[in-house]
Amino acid sequence: MTAKIYLSNLARYTEGRENGRWLQLPMDSDKLQSIYNDIVRKNQEHIILDYDAPFNISEYENIFAFNKTLENISDCGLDDDMLTALFKVNPDYDEVLEAIENGTYDIINVDEVSSGWSVALDREEIFGMVLNEEGYNNLFSQPIPEEMIDYMDFAQIYTCLSVNDGWQPVDVGNVTYLVRI
């Protein structure tokens, strides 16, 4: 996962003399230190004036810790779209990081699972069918028998699972995910 920040020197910024620069993180820590020293200078403070990320970034975020965290997120095995979906469900940066570290999240690519299914189905019905197909339908003590599948109200199953288990649909680009944290 990458994030873009506009890093500036706080003292120069408050004096009206802008000297900032856009940075894409994560980056090599030595390169970041060099750029940071060029912008902020010794014994001065930084400020993040703008950012482009799927979560909030504080103006006074510790740049080096943030860079390391982004490196760790990149190593978690989720692509940028999946990470964006997680942050759309919960924009709290720390809570999502904790969920990733602890593995307390689920994410399903709806389009991948439902590939080849009838397009005449509504979204909630597809969501219920996807959750059932992926084994997340915990409303029944036994799996639904094949001869009963055609009689199930999968839209209602999705509604129950979204309320009880916290499943939420998230669109990222042209892909729909079902996510719970």
C-alpha positions in Angstrom: 0.0 0.0 0.0 1.3 3.4 -0.8 0.3 6.9 0.5 1.3 10.3 -0.9 2.0 13.1 1.6 2.9 16.7 1.1 5.7 17.3 3.6 6.7 20.8 4.6 8.8 22.7 7.2 6.4 24.1 9.8 8.4 27.2 10.6 8.7 28.2 7.0 5.1 27.4 6.3 3.9 29.7 9.2 6.2 32.4 7.8 4.5 32.1 4.4 7.6 30.6 2.7 6.5 27.3 1.4 9.2 24.7 0.8 7.4 21.4 0.8 7.4 18.4 -1.5 5.1 15.5 -2.4 6.5 12.1 -1.2 5.2 8.6 -2.0 5.6 6.3 0.9 6.8 3.7 1.7 10.3 4.5 0.5 13.8 3.5 1.5 14.5 4.9 5.0 17.8 6.5 4.1 16.3 8.3 1.1 13.4 9.4 3.3 15.9 10.7 5.9 17.8 12.7 3.3 14.6 14.3 1.9 13.3 15.0 5.4 16.6 16.7 6.3 16.4 18.9 3.1 12.9 20.0 3.8 12.7 20.2 7.6 16.2 21.0 8.6 17.8 20.3 12.0 15.9 21.2 15.2 12.8 22.2 13.3 9.4 20.6 12.9 7.5 19.2 10.0 3.9 19.4 8.9 1.9 17.3 6.5 -0.2 19.8 4.5 -2.0 17.3 2.3 -2.2 13.6 1.6 -3.7 11.0 -0.8 -4.5 7.8 1.1 -7.6 5.7 2.0 -7.3 6.8 5.6 -6.7 9.9 7.6 -3.2 11.1 8.2 -2.4 13.6 11.0 -0.6 16.8 10.2 2.1 15.9 12.7 2.3 12.1 12.0 5.7 10.6 12.7 6.9 10.2 9.1 9.5 7.5 9.9 7.1 5.3 11.9 4.4 5.8 9.3 6.8 4.8 6.5 7.7 1.6 8.5 4.1 0.8 9.1 3.4 1.1 5.3 6.2 -1.2 4.6 4.7 -3.7 7.1 1.3 -3.4 5.5 2.8 -4.0 2.1 4.2 -7.3 3.4 0.8 -8.6 4.6 -0.3 -10.1 1.3 -3.3 -7.9 0.5 -3.3 -5.9 -2.7 -4.0 -2.2 -2.6 -7.7 -2.6 -3.6 -8.3 -5.0 -0.7 -6.6 -2.7 1.7 -8.6 0.2 0.3 -11.8 -1.9 0.9 -10.8 -2.5 4.5 -10.2 1.2 5.1 -13.6 2.1 3.5 -15.3 -0.2 6.0 -13.3 1.3 8.9 -11.3 4.5 8.3 -9.6 4.2 11.7 -6.0 3.5 10.7 -5.0 1.9 14.0 -8.0 -0.4 14.1 -7.5 -1.7 10.6 -3.8 -2.2 11.3 -4.7 -4.2 14.4 -7.2 -6.3 12.4 -4.5 -7.0 9.7 -1.9 -7.9 12.3 -4.3 -10.2 14.2 -6.1 -11.6 11.2 -9.4 -10.5 12.5 -10.9 -9.5 9.2 -12.5 -11.3 6.2 -12.6 -10.0 2.7 -14.2 -11.7 -0.3 -14.0 -10.7 -4.0 -17.7 -10.9 -4.9 -17.0 -10.6 -8.6 -14.6 -13.5 -8.5 -16.9 -15.9 -6.6 -20.0 -15.0 -8.6 -18.4 -15.1 -12.0 -20.8 -16.9 -14.4 -23.9 -16.4 -12.2 -27.1 -14.9 -13.6 -26.9 -11.1 -13.9 -30.7 -11.0 -13.2 -30.0 -11.4 -9.5 -30.1 -8.3 -7.3 -26.9 -7.3 -5.3 -28.2 -8.5 -2.0 -29.2 -11.8 -3.3 -25.7 -12.3 -4.9 -24.1 -11.2 -1.6 -26.1 -13.9 0.3 -25.2 -16.5 -2.3 -21.5 -15.6 -2.1 -21.4 -15.8 1.7 -23.1 -19.1 1.5 -20.8 -20.4 -1.2 -17.7 -19.3 0.8 -18.9 -21.0 4.0 -19.9 -17.9 6.0 -23.6 -18.7 6.2 -23.9 -19.5 9.9 -27.6 -19.0 10.1 -28.3 -22.7 9.9 -26.8 -25.6 11.9 -26.4 -27.7 8.7 -25.3 -26.7 5.2 -28.3 -26.0 2.9 -29.2 -29.2 1.1 -28.8 -28.9 -2.7 -32.5 -29.6 -3.3 -33.4 -26.5 -1.1 -31.0 -24.0 -2.7 -33.6 -22.8 -5.2 -36.1 -22.0 -2.4 -33.7 -19.9 -0.2 -34.1 -16.1 0.1 -30.5 -15.2 -0.2 -31.2 -11.5 0.0 -32.7 -12.1 3.4 -29.7 -14.3 4.4 -27.4 -11.5 3.4 -29.4 -9.0 5.4 -29.2 -11.2 8.5 -25.5 -11.8 8.0 -24.8 -8.1 7.5 -26.6 -7.2 10.7 -25.4 -10.1 12.9 -21.8 -10.5 11.5 -21.1 -7.0 10.2 -20.6 -7.9 6.5 -20.5 -4.8 4.3 -20.3 -4.4 0.5 -17.5 -2.2 -0.8 -16.8 -1.1 -4.3 -13.2 -0.4 -5.2 -12.7 0.5 -8.9 -14.8 -2.0 -10.8 -14.6 -4.8 -8.1 -17.1 -5.4 -5.3 -15.9 -6.9 -2.0 -17.7 -8.2 1.0 -15.7 -7.1 4.1 -16.0 -7.5 7.8 -13.6 -6.3 10.5 
